[in-house]
């Protein structure tokens, strides 16, 4: 996926604390060890983050419906702005 979409940051497995530092992650330290809590980003075609979700526990991931609604909102907003600029 990273190669297909030209992403330059590691996703999922193998992300070190140093790599994640700029994203201000939450960490877990328990009997499972030291690990990053979920961070999710929706990125526009231009590379801008237009939505994000951070979790401070094992539950708290972006629902598929939320991601789809976010994308639909951006599409509708772009259409509306393009009509206003005509």
C-alpha positions as CSV (number, residue, x, y, z in Angstrom):
1,X,0.0,0.0,0.0
2,X,2.8,2.4,0.9
3,X,4.4,1.9,-2.5
4,X,1.1,2.0,-4.4
5,X,0.2,5.4,-2.9
6,X,3.7,6.8,-2.7
7,X,3.6,7.1,1.1
8,X,6.9,8.0,2.6
9,X,6.3,7.1,6.2
10,X,6.2,3.6,7.6
11,X,2.8,2.2,8.3
12,X,2.0,-0.4,10.9
13,X,4.7,-2.8,11.7
14,X,8.2,-1.6,12.3
15,X,7.5,2.0,13.3
16,X,9.9,3.1,16.0
17,X,9.4,5.7,18.7
18,X,11.7,8.1,16.8
19,X,9.8,7.6,13.6
20,X,6.4,8.3,15.3
21,X,7.6,11.2,17.4
22,X,6.4,13.9,15.0
23,X,2.9,12.5,15.0
24,X,2.6,12.8,18.8
25,X,1.4,9.2,19.4
26,X,0.1,7.6,22.6
27,X,2.1,4.7,23.8
28,X,1.1,1.6,25.6
29,X,3.4,0.1,28.3
30,X,2.0,-3.0,29.8
31,X,2.4,-6.8,29.9
32,X,2.4,-6.8,26.1
33,X,5.4,-4.5,26.1
34,X,5.9,-1.0,24.7
35,X,3.8,-0.2,21.6
36,X,2.1,2.7,19.8
37,X,-1.6,3.1,20.1
38,X,-3.6,3.5,16.9
39,X,-3.1,6.7,14.8
40,X,-5.2,7.0,11.6
41,X,-5.0,9.8,9.0
42,X,-7.2,10.6,6.0
43,X,-5.0,12.3,3.4
44,X,-6.2,14.4,0.5
45,X,-5.0,14.0,-3.1
46,X,-2.7,17.0,-2.5
47,X,-1.1,15.3,0.5
48,X,-2.9,17.3,3.3
49,X,-4.2,15.5,6.3
50,X,-7.9,16.4,6.5
51,X,-8.9,14.0,9.3
52,X,-7.1,12.1,12.0
53,X,-7.9,9.9,14.9
54,X,-5.7,9.0,17.8
55,X,-6.5,6.4,20.4
56,X,-5.3,6.1,24.0
57,X,-6.3,2.5,24.3
58,X,-6.9,-0.7,22.4
59,X,-10.3,0.5,21.2
60,X,-10.9,3.6,19.2
61,X,-10.4,3.1,15.5
62,X,-12.0,5.2,12.8
63,X,-15.1,3.4,11.5
64,X,-15.3,2.8,7.8
65,X,-18.5,4.8,7.7
66,X,-16.7,7.8,9.2
67,X,-13.9,7.6,6.6
68,X,-16.4,7.3,3.8
69,X,-18.4,10.3,5.1
70,X,-15.3,12.4,5.4
71,X,-14.3,11.6,1.8
72,X,-17.9,12.4,0.6
73,X,-17.9,15.6,2.5
74,X,-14.7,16.7,0.8
75,X,-16.0,15.8,-2.7
76,X,-19.3,17.7,-2.1
77,X,-17.4,20.7,-0.7
78,X,-15.1,20.8,-3.7
79,X,-18.1,20.6,-6.1
80,X,-19.9,23.4,-4.1
81,X,-16.8,25.7,-4.2
82,X,-16.3,25.1,-7.9
83,X,-19.9,26.1,-8.6
84,X,-19.5,29.3,-6.5
85,X,-16.3,30.3,-8.3
86,X,-18.1,30.2,-11.8
